[in-house]
Structure formats: structure tokens, C-alpha cells
Amino acid sequence: MTAEIITIGDEILIGQIVDTNSVFISKALNEIGISVYQITSIQDDKAHILEALEEAKSKADIVLITGGLGPTKDDITKHTLCEFFEDELVRNDEVLQHIEELFAKYVTTSPISEMNRMQALVPSKAQILMNEYGTAPGMWMEKEQTVFISMPGVPYEMRGIMNGHVIPKLQKEFERPFIYHKTILTYGMGESSIAMKIEDWENNLPPTIKLAYLPNFGKVRLRLTGKGQNKEEVVNAVDTYAQKLYPIIGDIIRGIEGESNIVTQIGELLVARGHKLAAAESCTGGRIAAQITQESGVSAFFNGSAVTYAVQSKIDILGVSKKLIDQHSVVSTEVVEAMARGAQNIYHADYAIATTGNAGPTKGNSDVEVGTVFIAIATPKGIISKDFNFGQPREKVVNKAVTKAFEMLLEEILKNSK
């Protein structure tokens, strides 16, 4: 069973807003065994909408539409749906009552207008999906064995209709296969190198299991997807083949998405040993700390971080010697190691990560090549540091530095645990 998502709105096409609706809808459909065949964004134009609906009808079993259901003249989805279904708008008394109740309860600044009441006009052939959080209802319509579901573009209104009406109705109306994803997180090896190492394993995957490589800034996610009618068989098959990866590339596997990742592994090791972690960040600008604190319970091992972006802050906060900076440059082995020691001391930590570098696009306070990053890890037994050149652009440099810092830290924790 396949679905297409159509988002209507010029604001998406000109980049004024990000289309988060399609992400939510895709995940919700996937969880109940419906595959999204295509996502289409179109403008608020009748001809364009009609063309998209006709094309979707020929390809998908279910078409989900968001946007264009407001009370203003530029919201034309309902009128266009009427043309597509050869229908007409009629007043729905249940929707009108809901609109009047919303205004009476929540809107005190202005009275309900005739324009607001027009939200109760819906195609006569539509099944109404009540919108608990707004005035524009969702609508369920069918044409030539294809289901069309229209919802408002306001994200929280759309989510309410999806969770409260669309997903339960789809589950009731259609038989669907079970889809199961397992995504393995790897660090420190490129996509092509991994593909070469697991080539034989990949060639032996059954037709019911698909592998996708998802590379991103120094890490690669390996997503295994199984599909079938029997949930237990699908899960067991995917889990079995996932386990077969560990003897091949277990040295670079750093967790399972949604279950564990490199930060949770680091945290578990530190907590088990009663150790604490700190960070001193320059070129990474606090992203290491931000990634750590995305996880719950990190106060059990993470004492804090100093974002010492300016040269003087490295001196004032971390105690890095001005003479050392003048002698070796702010982007150097000597300075990054001093930063790590400073963070280790001021936060009373057993381990500390430090970063300094030139992320670009200009050289700033150092003459080192753009893309150069120095990373240091202070440990109970000493300090190690490495320098890298992550190229360009700036976002790539910063993200690869964060990934490499965690990789180095985990390696040192494991080394010091032996």
C-alpha cells in the first residue's frame, strides 16, 4: 500500500517555512505499514492542485493533502476539491457549532465573522474529520479506489487530525504489511569503505530486507528495513542480520538509533566508573555540550562546558597562558591541550574534551589553513590530542569536529578501562 503527500502553500516553495508536516505524516504512515511513494509541494493554484491530484490518483492508494483550508481568499483547496470530485460545498452544522464554540471559548478580541463561519462549508461527499484545535475540518473523500485526505496546514492542527482520526481510520479500513526499521550507528569509517567490508553480508540479504547507507559528517547510519505480513518473523529476520554485522564492523558500531548512541555509551561507561566529564569548546561553539545534554540523566556524569570562543576567554576562564597562545597560535596542539586541562580543573572532571580550530570561511585569529581543527581529550592518565583538516564549508567542519571528538573520547575511556 502506497501513499503520496501533497503540501499546498507558496510559503513552502519560497523557503519561508520548513515542511515539517510531511516528516510527521511519513513517520506516522510508516509505523502502520504504509509506504510513502512521493512527497509533492505545490503552489496555491487551482490548475496546479488539480494536476497534482490527478497524477497522485494514478500512483497512490492514499493521498494526504495539507494546506489551503483557511478562511481567506488565497485558501482554495476546498473549492478545487469540489471541482476534482464534481461536488459542491454545503454547510455542515456540526462543524459550524464547533467553530462557534471555539470562538465563544477562546476568542475574546473579535466576534466571529461570516468568513469564519464559511469554514463550515465542506464538499457534500466528504466525510468530516473534526479539528479539535482549529476551525478548518479535515476531509476524507474517495475517487476510483483512491482515498484523498485533506487537512489544515497548521502543524498542531494536522497532527491532531492525523492522530485522532486518520491513523485509526486507515488501520480500520485497510490491511497493511508490517514495516520494521533498525538503524545501526557507525563512526570513523566512510560509506564506501564500509560497503567494501560488508559486501558479502549485503549480497546475502534476503529480498524482504533492504539496506540503506545514510552518511553524515564522519558517521554512517546503516538502516535495515524489513517488510512482511508477520510482525514476529520480520523483526527476527532484521535483528538476526543486524547481529551478523558485529563480527565484521563491530569496531565502528556505536549504537542503535532510538536505543543507544555514542553519547549514551560514553555516559554508561563514565557512570559505571564514577567518572565525570567536562568540555571546553572554541570552534564547535557549544555543540558538543548541546549533543550531550539532548540525553536525559546526563547530570550523572556531565559537569559542564565552557564556550571560550574569544582568545581572552581562553585565558580568563580556562587559565590558558597568553604566552602559550602568542608562541604557538590559538589553533595549536599546545593550546587545545591547555584548554582540556583547564576544563578538567575548573569542572573537577576526570575527562575533558577541548576543541579549537579555524572553521572558516576566513582565518580569524590564526594563520592555519581553513578547516583545521585540534581536538584534545584529557583523561585521568594524561592527555592526547590530534589535528585534522575537515575541509569546507563551515557547517561541515564543525559537525565533523563534534563527531570526531566523541569518537576520540570513547576510545580513551575504553583504553583507560582496561
Salt bridges, closest charged atoms under 4 A:
GLU54 OE2 - LYS57 NZ 3.08
GLU55 OE2 - LYS59 NZ 3.05
GLU83 OE1 - LYS46 NZ 3.24
ASP93 OD1 - ARG91 NE 3.06
GLU100 OE2 - ARG117 NE 3.68
GLU144 OE1 - LYS57 NZ 2.92
GLU173 OE2 - LYS169 NZ 3.41
ASP239 OD1 - LYS182 NZ 3.21
GLU257 OE2 - ARG221 NE 2.83
GLU259 OE2 - LYS182 NZ 3.96
ASP326 OD2 - LYS322 NZ 2.85
GLU334 OE1 - HIS328 ND1 3.55
GLU337 OE1 - ARG341 NH2 3.73
GLU395 OE2 - ARG287 NH1 2.94
GLU407 OE2 - LYS404 NZ 3.31
GLU412 OE2 - LYS415 NZ 2.97
